[in-house]
Amino acid sequence: MRLQVIQDSNGKATGVFIPIGEWDKLKKQYKDLANLEDEEPSKKQLLGEIKEALLELKLVEEGKVRARPAQSLLDEL
């Protein structure tokens, strides 16, 4: 396996790069690895989430819903 170790500016290992072909082989061998991958949201999903956020913001501006702390938003991201 040809791994590349990713290091920060101090030379400390921070990650590993695995070529996609080798990653695919590992996923076939160890089925649970596929669960580690994040799926990219579709354009429809993203637009729906943006619309939902804008509606929530409008309700906050109208005083119908209480605003959440900024940390709550950051934690969600």
PANU-318391 format. One record per atom (N, C-alpha, C): residue number from 0; residue in one letter; atom name; x, y, z. Coordinates in steps of 0.2 Angstrom, whole numbers, plus 2048, in hexadecimal, padded with zeros to 3 digits. Last residue first. Layout:
BEGIN
<pt><k>NUM</k><r>a</r><a>CA</a><X>X</X><Y>Y</Y><Z>Z</Z></pt>
...
// end
This chain:
BEGIN
<pt><k>76</k><r>l</r><a>N</a><X>78E</X><Y>873</Y><Z>83C</Z></pt>
<pt><k>76</k><r>l</r><a>CA</a><X>792</X><Y>873</Y><Z>836</Z></pt>
<pt><k>76</k><r>l</r><a>C</a><X>797</X><Y>86D</Y><Z>837</Z></pt>
<pt><k>75</k><r>e</r><a>N</a><X>78A</X><Y>873</Y><Z>849</Z></pt>
<pt><k>75</k><r>e</r><a>CA</a><X>786</X><Y>86F</Y><Z>844</Z></pt>
<pt><k>75</k><r>e</r><a>C</a><X>78A</X><Y>86E</Y><Z>83E</Z></pt>
<pt><k>74</k><r>d</r><a>N</a><X>793</X><Y>87B</Y><Z>84F</Z></pt>
<pt><k>74</k><r>d</r><a>CA</a><X>793</X><Y>874</Y><Z>851</Z></pt>
<pt><k>74</k><r>d</r><a>C</a><X>78F</X><Y>870</Y><Z>84C</Z></pt>
<pt><k>73</k><r>l</r><a>N</a><X>78F</X><Y>887</Y><Z>84A</Z></pt>
<pt><k>73</k><r>l</r><a>CA</a><X>795</X><Y>885</Y><Z>848</Z></pt>
<pt><k>73</k><r>l</r><a>C</a><X>796</X><Y>87D</Y><Z>84A</Z></pt>
<pt><k>72</k><r>l</r><a>N</a><X>782</X><Y>889</Y><Z>850</Z></pt>
<pt><k>72</k><r>l</r><a>CA</a><X>783</X><Y>888</Y><Z>849</Z></pt>
<pt><k>72</k><r>l</r><a>C</a><X>789</X><Y>885</Y><Z>847</Z></pt>
<pt><k>71</k><r>s</r><a>N</a><X>786</X><Y>889</Y><Z>85E</Z></pt>
<pt><k>71</k><r>s</r><a>CA</a><X>782</X><Y>884</Y><Z>85C</Z></pt>
<pt><k>71</k><r>s</r><a>C</a><X>782</X><Y>883</Y><Z>854</Z></pt>
<pt><k>70</k><r>q</r><a>N</a><X>78D</X><Y>895</Y><Z>85E</Z></pt>
<pt><k>70</k><r>q</r><a>CA</a><X>791</X><Y>88F</Y><Z>85F</Z></pt>
<pt><k>70</k><r>q</r><a>C</a><X>78D</X><Y>889</Y><Z>85D</Z></pt>
<pt><k>69</k><r>a</r><a>N</a><X>783</X><Y>89F</Y><Z>85C</Z></pt>
<pt><k>69</k><r>a</r><a>CA</a><X>788</X><Y>89E</Y><Z>857</Z></pt>
<pt><k>69</k><r>a</r><a>C</a><X>78B</X><Y>897</Y><Z>857</Z></pt>
<pt><k>68</k><r>p</r><a>N</a><X>773</X><Y>89A</Y><Z>863</Z></pt>
<pt><k>68</k><r>p</r><a>CA</a><X>77A</X><Y>89D</Y><Z>864</Z></pt>
<pt><k>68</k><r>p</r><a>C</a><X>77E</X><Y>89B</Y><Z>85E</Z></pt>
<pt><k>67</k><r>r</r><a>N</a><X>764</X><Y>89D</Y><Z>85A</Z></pt>
<pt><k>67</k><r>r</r><a>CA</a><X>769</X><Y>899</Y><Z>85D</Z></pt>
<pt><k>67</k><r>r</r><a>C</a><X>76F</X><Y>89C</Y><Z>85E</Z></pt>
<pt><k>66</k><r>a</r><a>N</a><X>756</X><Y>8A8</Y><Z>85C</Z></pt>
<pt><k>66</k><r>a</r><a>CA</a><X>75C</X><Y>8A6</Y><Z>859</Z></pt>
<pt><k>66</k><r>a</r><a>C</a><X>760</X><Y>8A2</Y><Z>85D</Z></pt>
<pt><k>65</k><r>r</r><a>N</a><X>745</X><Y>8A3</Y><Z>85D</Z></pt>
<pt><k>65</k><r>r</r><a>CA</a><X>74B</X><Y>8A5</Y><Z>861</Z></pt>
<pt><k>65</k><r>r</r><a>C</a><X>751</X><Y>8A3</Y><Z>85D</Z></pt>
<pt><k>64</k><r>v</r><a>N</a><X>738</X><Y>8A8</Y><Z>853</Z></pt>
<pt><k>64</k><r>v</r><a>CA</a><X>73C</X><Y>8A2</Y><Z>855</Z></pt>
<pt><k>64</k><r>v</r><a>C</a><X>742</X><Y>8A6</Y><Z>858</Z></pt>
<pt><k>63</k><r>k</r><a>N</a><X>731</X><Y>8B3</Y><Z>850</Z></pt>
<pt><k>63</k><r>k</r><a>CA</a><X>72D</X><Y>8AD</Y><Z>851</Z></pt>
<pt><k>63</k><r>k</r><a>C</a><X>731</X><Y>8A7</Y><Z>854</Z></pt>
<pt><k>62</k><r>g</r><a>N</a><X>738</X><Y>8BF</Y><Z>84D</Z></pt>
<pt><k>62</k><r>g</r><a>CA</a><X>737</X><Y>8BE</Y><Z>854</Z></pt>
<pt><k>62</k><r>g</r><a>C</a><X>733</X><Y>8B7</Y><Z>855</Z></pt>
<pt><k>61</k><r>e</r><a>N</a><X>73B</X><Y>8C1</Y><Z>840</Z></pt>
<pt><k>61</k><r>e</r><a>CA</a><X>734</X><Y>8C3</Y><Z>842</Z></pt>
<pt><k>61</k><r>e</r><a>C</a><X>733</X><Y>8C1</Y><Z>849</Z></pt>
<pt><k>60</k><r>e</r><a>N</a><X>748</X><Y>8BB</Y><Z>840</Z></pt>
<pt><k>60</k><r>e</r><a>CA</a><X>747</X><Y>8C3</Y><Z>83F</Z></pt>
<pt><k>60</k><r>e</r><a>C</a><X>740</X><Y>8C5</Y><Z>841</Z></pt>
<pt><k>59</k><r>v</r><a>N</a><X>745</X><Y>8AE</Y><Z>841</Z></pt>
<pt><k>59</k><r>v</r><a>CA</a><X>748</X><Y>8B1</Y><Z>847</Z></pt>
<pt><k>59</k><r>v</r><a>C</a><X>748</X><Y>8B9</Y><Z>846</Z></pt>
<pt><k>58</k><r>l</r><a>N</a><X>73E</X><Y>8AC</Y><Z>835</Z></pt>
<pt><k>58</k><r>l</r><a>CA</a><X>73B</X><Y>8AB</Y><Z>83B</Z></pt>
<pt><k>58</k><r>l</r><a>C</a><X>73E</X><Y>8AE</Y><Z>841</Z></pt>
<pt><k>57</k><r>k</r><a>N</a><X>74A</X><Y>8AE</Y><Z>82D</Z></pt>
<pt><k>57</k><r>k</r><a>CA</a><X>744</X><Y>8B2</Y><Z>82C</Z></pt>
<pt><k>57</k><r>k</r><a>C</a><X>740</X><Y>8B2</Y><Z>833</Z></pt>
<pt><k>56</k><r>l</r><a>N</a><X>751</X><Y>8A3</Y><Z>831</Z></pt>
<pt><k>56</k><r>l</r><a>CA</a><X>754</X><Y>8A9</Y><Z>832</Z></pt>
<pt><k>56</k><r>l</r><a>C</a><X>74E</X><Y>8AE</Y><Z>832</Z></pt>
<pt><k>55</k><r>e</r><a>N</a><X>749</X><Y>898</Y><Z>82C</Z></pt>
<pt><k>55</k><r>e</r><a>CA</a><X>74B</X><Y>899</Y><Z>833</Z></pt>
<pt><k>55</k><r>e</r><a>C</a><X>74D</X><Y>8A0</Y><Z>835</Z></pt>
<pt><k>54</k><r>l</r><a>N</a><X>74A</X><Y>89B</Y><Z>81E</Z></pt>
<pt><k>54</k><r>l</r><a>CA</a><X>744</X><Y>89B</Y><Z>821</Z></pt>
<pt><k>54</k><r>l</r><a>C</a><X>745</X><Y>89C</Y><Z>829</Z></pt>
<pt><k>53</k><r>l</r><a>N</a><X>758</X><Y>898</Y><Z>81D</Z></pt>
<pt><k>53</k><r>l</r><a>CA</a><X>755</X><Y>89F</Y><Z>81B</Z></pt>
<pt><k>53</k><r>l</r><a>C</a><X>74F</X><Y>8A0</Y><Z>81E</Z></pt>
<pt><k>52</k><r>a</r><a>N</a><X>759</X><Y>88B</Y><Z>820</Z></pt>
<pt><k>52</k><r>a</r><a>CA</a><X>75C</X><Y>88F</Y><Z>824</Z></pt>
<pt><k>52</k><r>a</r><a>C</a><X>75A</X><Y>897</Y><Z>823</Z></pt>
<pt><k>51</k><r>e</r><a>N</a><X>751</X><Y>885</Y><Z>815</Z></pt>
<pt><k>51</k><r>e</r><a>CA</a><X>74F</X><Y>884</Y><Z>81C</Z></pt>
<pt><k>51</k><r>e</r><a>C</a><X>752</X><Y>88A</Y><Z>821</Z></pt>
<pt><k>50</k><r>k</r><a>N</a><X>759</X><Y>889</Y><Z>80A</Z></pt>
<pt><k>50</k><r>k</r><a>CA</a><X>753</X><Y>88C</Y><Z>80B</Z></pt>
<pt><k>50</k><r>k</r><a>C</a><X>750</X><Y>88B</Y><Z>812</Z></pt>
<pt><k>49</k><r>i</r><a>N</a><X>765</X><Y>881</Y><Z>80D</Z></pt>
<pt><k>49</k><r>i</r><a>CA</a><X>765</X><Y>889</Y><Z>80D</Z></pt>
<pt><k>49</k><r>i</r><a>C</a><X>75E</X><Y>88C</Y><Z>80E</Z></pt>
<pt><k>48</k><r>e</r><a>N</a><X>75F</X><Y>875</Y><Z>80C</Z></pt>
<pt><k>48</k><r>e</r><a>CA</a><X>762</X><Y>877</Y><Z>812</Z></pt>
<pt><k>48</k><r>e</r><a>C</a><X>762</X><Y>87E</Y><Z>813</Z></pt>
<pt><k>47</k><r>g</r><a>N</a><X>75C</X><Y>875</Y><Z>7FE</Z></pt>
<pt><k>47</k><r>g</r><a>CA</a><X>757</X><Y>874</Y><Z>803</Z></pt>
<pt><k>47</k><r>g</r><a>C</a><X>759</X><Y>876</Y><Z>80A</Z></pt>
<pt><k>46</k><r>l</r><a>N</a><X>768</X><Y>876</Y><Z>7F8</Z></pt>
<pt><k>46</k><r>l</r><a>CA</a><X>763</X><Y>87B</Y><Z>7F8</Z></pt>
<pt><k>46</k><r>l</r><a>C</a><X>75E</X><Y>87B</Y><Z>7FD</Z></pt>
<pt><k>45</k><r>l</r><a>N</a><X>76E</X><Y>869</Y><Z>7FC</Z></pt>
<pt><k>45</k><r>l</r><a>CA</a><X>771</X><Y>870</Y><Z>7FF</Z></pt>
<pt><k>45</k><r>l</r><a>C</a><X>76C</X><Y>876</Y><Z>7FE</Z></pt>
<pt><k>44</k><r>q</r><a>N</a><X>765</X><Y>861</Y><Z>7F6</Z></pt>
<pt><k>44</k><r>q</r><a>CA</a><X>766</X><Y>860</Y><Z>7FD</Z></pt>
<pt><k>44</k><r>q</r><a>C</a><X>768</X><Y>867</Y><Z>800</Z></pt>
<pt><k>43</k><r>k</r><a>N</a><X>768</X><Y>864</Y><Z>7E8</Z></pt>
<pt><k>43</k><r>k</r><a>CA</a><X>761</X><Y>865</Y><Z>7EB</Z></pt>
<pt><k>43</k><r>k</r><a>C</a><X>761</X><Y>865</Y><Z>7F3</Z></pt>
<pt><k>42</k><r>k</r><a>N</a><X>775</X><Y>860</Y><Z>7E7</Z></pt>
<pt><k>42</k><r>k</r><a>CA</a><X>773</X><Y>867</Y><Z>7E6</Z></pt>
<pt><k>42</k><r>k</r><a>C</a><X>76C</X><Y>869</Y><Z>7E9</Z></pt>
<pt><k>41</k><r>s</r><a>N</a><X>779</X><Y>854</Y><Z>7F4</Z></pt>
<pt><k>41</k><r>s</r><a>CA</a><X>777</X><Y>856</Y><Z>7ED</Z></pt>
<pt><k>41</k><r>s</r><a>C</a><X>775</X><Y>85E</Y><Z>7ED</Z></pt>
<pt><k>40</k><r>p</r><a>N</a><X>788</X><Y>852</Y><Z>7FE</Z></pt>
<pt><k>40</k><r>p</r><a>CA</a><X>781</X><Y>854</Y><Z>7FD</Z></pt>
<pt><k>40</k><r>p</r><a>C</a><X>77F</X><Y>856</Y><Z>7F6</Z></pt>
<pt><k>39</k><r>e</r><a>N</a><X>793</X><Y>845</Y><Z>7FD</Z></pt>
<pt><k>39</k><r>e</r><a>CA</a><X>792</X><Y>84C</Y><Z>7FB</Z></pt>
<pt><k>39</k><r>e</r><a>C</a><X>78A</X><Y>84D</Y><Z>7FB</Z></pt>
<pt><k>38</k><r>e</r><a>N</a><X>796</X><Y>83A</Y><Z>80B</Z></pt>
<pt><k>38</k><r>e</r><a>CA</a><X>793</X><Y>83B</Y><Z>804</Z></pt>
<pt><k>38</k><r>e</r><a>C</a><X>792</X><Y>843</Y><Z>803</Z></pt>
<pt><k>37</k><r>d</r><a>N</a><X>7A4</X><Y>835</Y><Z>813</Z></pt>
<pt><k>37</k><r>d</r><a>CA</a><X>79F</X><Y>83A</Y><Z>813</Z></pt>
<pt><k>37</k><r>d</r><a>C</a><X>79C</X><Y>83B</Y><Z>80C</Z></pt>
<pt><k>36</k><r>e</r><a>N</a><X>7AA</X><Y>826</Y><Z>818</Z></pt>
<pt><k>36</k><r>e</r><a>CA</a><X>7AA</X><Y>82B</Y><Z>813</Z></pt>
<pt><k>36</k><r>e</r><a>C</a><X>7A4</X><Y>82F</Y><Z>814</Z></pt>
<pt><k>35</k><r>l</r><a>N</a><X>7A8</X><Y>81C</Y><Z>821</Z></pt>
<pt><k>35</k><r>l</r><a>CA</a><X>7AC</X><Y>821</Y><Z>823</Z></pt>
<pt><k>35</k><r>l</r><a>C</a><X>7AC</X><Y>827</Y><Z>81E</Z></pt>
<pt><k>34</k><r>n</r><a>N</a><X>7A2</X><Y>811</Y><Z>81C</Z></pt>
<pt><k>34</k><r>n</r><a>CA</a><X>79E</X><Y>815</Y><Z>820</Z></pt>
<pt><k>34</k><r>n</r><a>C</a><X>7A2</X><Y>81C</Y><Z>822</Z></pt>
<pt><k>33</k><r>a</r><a>N</a><X>7AB</X><Y>80A</Y><Z>815</Z></pt>
<pt><k>33</k><r>a</r><a>CA</a><X>7A7</X><Y>80E</Y><Z>811</Z></pt>
<pt><k>33</k><r>a</r><a>C</a><X>7A3</X><Y>813</Y><Z>815</Z></pt>
<pt><k>32</k><r>l</r><a>N</a><X>7B1</X><Y>802</Y><Z>820</Z></pt>
<pt><k>32</k><r>l</r><a>CA</a><X>7B4</X><Y>808</Y><Z>81E</Z></pt>
<pt><k>32</k><r>l</r><a>C</a><X>7B0</X><Y>80D</Y><Z>819</Z></pt>
<pt><k>31</k><r>d</r><a>N</a><X>7A9</X><Y>7F6</Y><Z>821</Z></pt>
<pt><k>31</k><r>d</r><a>CA</a><X>7A8</X><Y>7FC</Y><Z>825</Z></pt>
<pt><k>31</k><r>d</r><a>C</a><X>7AB</X><Y>802</Y><Z>823</Z></pt>
<pt><k>30</k><r>k</r><a>N</a><X>7AF</X><Y>7ED</Y><Z>818</Z></pt>
<pt><k>30</k><r>k</r><a>CA</a><X>7A9</X><Y>7F0</Y><Z>816</Z></pt>
<pt><k>30</k><r>k</r><a>C</a><X>7A7</X><Y>7F6</Y><Z>81A</Z></pt>
<pt><k>29</k><r>y</r><a>N</a><X>7BE</X><Y>7EA</Y><Z>813</Z></pt>
<pt><k>29</k><r>y</r><a>CA</a><X>7BB</X><Y>7EC</Y><Z>81A</Z></pt>
<pt><k>29</k><r>y</r><a>C</a><X>7B5</X><Y>7F0</Y><Z>818</Z></pt>
<pt><k>28</k><r>q</r><a>N</a><X>7C0</X><Y>7E7</Y><Z>806</Z></pt>
<pt><k>28</k><r>q</r><a>CA</a><X>7C2</X><Y>7E2</Y><Z>80B</Z></pt>
<pt><k>28</k><r>q</r><a>C</a><X>7BF</X><Y>7E3</Y><Z>811</Z></pt>
<pt><k>27</k><r>k</r><a>N</a><X>7BB</X><Y>7F2</Y><Z>7FF</Z></pt>
<pt><k>27</k><r>k</r><a>CA</a><X>7B8</X><Y>7EC</Y><Z>7FE</Z></pt>
<pt><k>27</k><r>k</r><a>C</a><X>7BA</X><Y>7E6</Y><Z>803</Z></pt>
<pt><k>26</k><r>k</r><a>N</a><X>7C3</X><Y>7FC</Y><Z>805</Z></pt>
<pt><k>26</k><r>k</r><a>CA</a><X>7BB</X><Y>7FC</Y><Z>806</Z></pt>
<pt><k>26</k><r>k</r><a>C</a><X>7B8</X><Y>7F5</Y><Z>805</Z></pt>
<pt><k>25</k><r>l</r><a>N</a><X>7CF</X><Y>7F9</Y><Z>800</Z></pt>
<pt><k>25</k><r>l</r><a>CA</a><X>7CE</X><Y>7F8</Y><Z>807</Z></pt>
<pt><k>25</k><r>l</r><a>C</a><X>7C7</X><Y>7F8</Y><Z>809</Z></pt>
<pt><k>24</k><r>k</r><a>N</a><X>7CD</X><Y>7FC</Y><Z>7F2</Z></pt>
<pt><k>24</k><r>k</r><a>CA</a><X>7CE</X><Y>7F5</Y><Z>7F4</Z></pt>
<pt><k>24</k><r>k</r><a>C</a><X>7CD</X><Y>7F4</Y><Z>7FC</Z></pt>
<pt><k>23</k><r>d</r><a>N</a><X>7CB</X><Y>80A</Y><Z>7F4</Z></pt>
<pt><k>23</k><r>d</r><a>CA</a><X>7C5</X><Y>806</Y><Z>7F1</Z></pt>
<pt><k>23</k><r>d</r><a>C</a><X>7C7</X><Y>7FE</Y><Z>7F3</Z></pt>
<pt><k>22</k><r>w</r><a>N</a><X>7D8</X><Y>80D</Y><Z>7F8</Z></pt>
<pt><k>22</k><r>w</r><a>CA</a><X>7D2</X><Y>80F</Y><Z>7FC</Z></pt>
<pt><k>22</k><r>w</r><a>C</a><X>7CC</X><Y>80A</Y><Z>7FA</Z></pt>
<pt><k>21</k><r>e</r><a>N</a><X>7DF</X><Y>80B</Y><Z>7EC</Z></pt>
<pt><k>21</k><r>e</r><a>CA</a><X>7E0</X><Y>807</Y><Z>7F2</Z></pt>
<pt><k>21</k><r>e</r><a>C</a><X>7DB</X><Y>807</Y><Z>7F8</Z></pt>
<pt><k>20</k><r>g</r><a>N</a><X>7D9</X><Y>814</Y><Z>7E4</Z></pt>
<pt><k>20</k><r>g</r><a>CA</a><X>7D9</X><Y>80D</Y><Z>7E2</Z></pt>
<pt><k>20</k><r>g</r><a>C</a><X>7DA</X><Y>809</Y><Z>7E8</Z></pt>
<pt><k>19</k><r>i</r><a>N</a><X>7DD</X><Y>820</Y><Z>7EB</Z></pt>
<pt><k>19</k><r>i</r><a>CA</a><X>7D6</X><Y>81E</Y><Z>7EA</Z></pt>
<pt><k>19</k><r>i</r><a>C</a><X>7D5</X><Y>817</Y><Z>7E8</Z></pt>
<pt><k>18</k><r>p</r><a>N</a><X>7EA</X><Y>820</Y><Z>7F7</Z></pt>
<pt><k>18</k><r>p</r><a>CA</a><X>7E8</X><Y>821</Y><Z>7F0</Z></pt>
<pt><k>18</k><r>p</r><a>C</a><X>7E1</X><Y>81E</Y><Z>7EF</Z></pt>
<pt><k>17</k><r>i</r><a>N</a><X>7E9</X><Y>829</Y><Z>806</Z></pt>
<pt><k>17</k><r>i</r><a>CA</a><X>7E9</X><Y>822</Y><Z>803</Z></pt>
<pt><k>17</k><r>i</r><a>C</a><X>7E6</X><Y>823</Y><Z>7FC</Z></pt>
<pt><k>16</k><r>f</r><a>N</a><X>7F2</X><Y>833</Y><Z>811</Z></pt>
<pt><k>16</k><r>f</r><a>CA</a><X>7EF</X><Y>833</Y><Z>80A</Z></pt>
<pt><k>16</k><r>f</r><a>C</a><X>7EF</X><Y>82B</Y><Z>808</Z></pt>
<pt><k>15</k><r>v</r><a>N</a><X>7EF</X><Y>837</Y><Z>822</Z></pt>
<pt><k>15</k><r>v</r><a>CA</a><X>7F2</X><Y>832</Y><Z>81D</Z></pt>
<pt><k>15</k><r>v</r><a>C</a><X>7EE</X><Y>833</Y><Z>817</Z></pt>
<pt><k>14</k><r>g</r><a>N</a><X>7F4</X><Y>843</Y><Z>82E</Z></pt>
<pt><k>14</k><r>g</r><a>CA</a><X>7F0</X><Y>840</Y><Z>82A</Z></pt>
<pt><k>14</k><r>g</r><a>C</a><X>7F3</X><Y>83B</Y><Z>825</Z></pt>
<pt><k>13</k><r>t</r><a>N</a><X>7FE</X><Y>849</Y><Z>835</Z></pt>
<pt><k>13</k><r>t</r><a>CA</a><X>7F7</X><Y>84C</Y><Z>837</Z></pt>
<pt><k>13</k><r>t</r><a>C</a><X>7F2</X><Y>847</Y><Z>833</Z></pt>
<pt><k>12</k><r>a</r><a>N</a><X>80E</X><Y>849</Y><Z>83D</Z></pt>
<pt><k>12</k><r>a</r><a>CA</a><X>809</X><Y>845</Y><Z>838</Z></pt>
<pt><k>12</k><r>a</r><a>C</a><X>802</X><Y>847</Y><Z>83A</Z></pt>
<pt><k>11</k><r>k</r><a>N</a><X>818</X><Y>857</Y><Z>83E</Z></pt>
<pt><k>11</k><r>k</r><a>CA</a><X>814</X><Y>853</Y><Z>841</Z></pt>
<pt><k>11</k><r>k</r><a>C</a><X>80F</X><Y>84F</Y><Z>83C</Z></pt>
<pt><k>10</k><r>g</r><a>N</a><X>81F</X><Y>861</Y><Z>838</Z></pt>
<pt><k>10</k><r>g</r><a>CA</a><X>821</X><Y>85A</Y><Z>836</Z></pt>
<pt><k>10</k><r>g</r><a>C</a><X>81D</X><Y>855</Y><Z>83A</Z></pt>
<pt><k>9</k><r>n</r><a>N</a><X>81A</X><Y>86E</Y><Z>839</Z></pt>
<pt><k>9</k><r>n</r><a>CA</a><X>81F</X><Y>86C</Y><Z>83E</Z></pt>
<pt><k>9</k><r>n</r><a>C</a><X>822</X><Y>864</Y><Z>83D</Z></pt>
<pt><k>8</k><r>s</r><a>N</a><X>810</X><Y>86F</Y><Z>830</Z></pt>
<pt><k>8</k><r>s</r><a>CA</a><X>817</X><Y>873</Y><Z>82F</Z></pt>
<pt><k>8</k><r>s</r><a>C</a><X>81C</X><Y>871</Y><Z>834</Z></pt>
<pt><k>7</k><r>d</r><a>N</a><X>80A</X><Y>85E</Y><Z>82F</Z></pt>
<pt><k>7</k><r>d</r><a>CA</a><X>80A</X><Y>865</Y><Z>830</Z></pt>
<pt><k>7</k><r>d</r><a>C</a><X>810</X><Y>868</Y><Z>82F</Z></pt>
<pt><k>6</k><r>q</r><a>N</a><X>809</X><Y>851</Y><Z>823</Z></pt>
<pt><k>6</k><r>q</r><a>CA</a><X>80C</X><Y>854</Y><Z>829</Z></pt>
<pt><k>6</k><r>q</r><a>C</a><X>80B</X><Y>85B</Y><Z>829</Z></pt>
<pt><k>5</k><r>i</r><a>N</a><X>803</X><Y>841</Y><Z>81D</Z></pt>
<pt><k>5</k><r>i</r><a>CA</a><X>802</X><Y>849</Y><Z>81D</Z></pt>
<pt><k>5</k><r>i</r><a>C</a><X>805</X><Y>84C</Y><Z>823</Z></pt>
<pt><k>4</k><r>v</r><a>N</a><X>80A</X><Y>833</Y><Z>815</Z></pt>
<pt><k>4</k><r>v</r><a>CA</a><X>809</X><Y>837</Y><Z>81C</Z></pt>
<pt><k>4</k><r>v</r><a>C</a><X>808</X><Y>83E</Y><Z>81B</Z></pt>
<pt><k>3</k><r>q</r><a>N</a><X>803</X><Y>829</Y><Z>80A</Z></pt>
<pt><k>3</k><r>q</r><a>CA</a><X>807</X><Y>82F</Y><Z>80B</Z></pt>
<pt><k>3</k><r>q</r><a>C</a><X>805</X><Y>832</Y><Z>811</Z></pt>
<pt><k>2</k><r>l</r><a>N</a><X>804</X><Y>818</Y><Z>805</Z></pt>
<pt><k>2</k><r>l</r><a>CA</a><X>802</X><Y>81D</Y><Z>809</Z></pt>
<pt><k>2</k><r>l</r><a>C</a><X>806</X><Y>823</Y><Z>809</Z></pt>
<pt><k>1</k><r>r</r><a>N</a><X>803</X><Y>80B</Y><Z>7FC</Z></pt>
<pt><k>1</k><r>r</r><a>CA</a><X>807</X><Y>811</Y><Z>7FB</Z></pt>
<pt><k>1</k><r>r</r><a>C</a><X>803</X><Y>817</Y><Z>7FF</Z></pt>
<pt><k>0</k><r>m</r><a>N</a><X>804</X><Y>7FA</Y><Z>800</Z></pt>
<pt><k>0</k><r>m</r><a>CA</a><X>800</X><Y>800</Y><Z>800</Z></pt>
<pt><k>0</k><r>m</r><a>C</a><X>804</X><Y>806</Y><Z>800</Z></pt>
// end
